[in-house]
Amino acid sequence: MGKSSGSSGLFKGISWGVTGLIVVSLLGVTLWKVFPSAAVVAVQPTQTRAELPATLAPISTDAPAAQAIVRRVSLTTDITSVPNFDVVDYTVQSGDSVFSIAQSYNIKPETLLWANYDVLQDSPDSLRVGQVLKVPPTDGVYYQWKDKDTLDSVAKMFSANVDDIVNWPGNNIDLTNPVIKTGTYVMVPGGQRALVQWIVPSMAVGQSGTSNVGQSTCNGGPVGTISNWPTINHYLSGYDFSPIHQAIDIAAGLGAPIFAAGTGVVTLALVGGYNGGYGNVITIDHGNGYVTLYAHLSAVLVKTCQAVYAGQQIGRAGATGNATGPHLHFEVRFEGGFVDPWFVLPK
């Protein structure tokens, strides 16, 4: 009986001890979950990331949201988004064109020409390496104020709005006293003017039906449609047709043969001289309202009033007149107006 009582007491003691250990363990786990910062090991300022104890592993996603560390977003200013209101100078580089320069500054080619009439004379073919161009910050007309100009007269001249001129920040106009001094350059946003074209008149054969500024002394000849390319190459080496370049510049090396694009009569065969930028130039009246023009030639192989036939050689390619390199400047005119050559050349 004594042994039984002793064993029973020992068993009870062990049971209570185990129970106590379980309670203490559960209490410790509960405290760790509720107060995780209590488990963080203090780190000395001199410790590196590699020296941090393993107990500093990322906090479990099971931890309460209130204990999460939040990183504040740092806002910065993007200076590239600041609008530009100033006219900048650009020096023409090798390989540049009026179109590529305008595209790089996100403006229209016309805007670039209008701002640089004294340099380019409204002709994209006048571009030369080393020229310094004024590049406006927006589309419109960059204009030098003249004596007796008024806001109303200038706005009317360029089909623009007075408010747009006055409120353009780059013009720095005093809104309480909007007076602009003679000689001051101002930006006319959205303004436009007619381009000055360098055009050689295409004389017409008498009774041909072609409406031009005048008629040649030629009395008539064969009639035909535009049915041939004027060059061996069928691709461009310069400008395409556009409102500021009413022709196409076809690839043709120095001395390459130039052919009549259609049957007709030569109404112009100029050799020597600048000839308005065309240099050596030929025009052919096709007798059906169409006239074709071939410019910058190095040689002219036909004469005025000579009958020619589609595919016949009429000259050689060159770079005379206003040209930076050998090519054929090819125009098509119909009853005095310009036609995109791509519409009539054979595909």
Secondary structure, 3 states (H helix, E strand, C coil): CHHHHHHHHHHHHHHHHHHHHHHHHHHHHHHHHHCHHHHCCCCCCCCCHHHCCHHHCCCCCCCCHHHCCCCCCCCCCCHHHCCCCCCEEEECCCCCCHHHHHHHCCCCHHHHHHHCHHHHCCCHHHCCCCCEEEECCCCEEEEECCCCCCHHHHHHHCCCCHHHHHHCHHHCCCCCCCCCCCCCEEEEECCCCCCCCCCCCCCECCCCCCCCCCECCCCCCCCCCECCCCCCCCCECCCCCECCECCEEEECCCCCEEECCECEEEEEEECCCCHHHCCEEEEEECCCCEEEEEEEECEECCCCCCEECCCCEEEECECCCCCCCCEEEEEEEECCEEECHHHCCCC
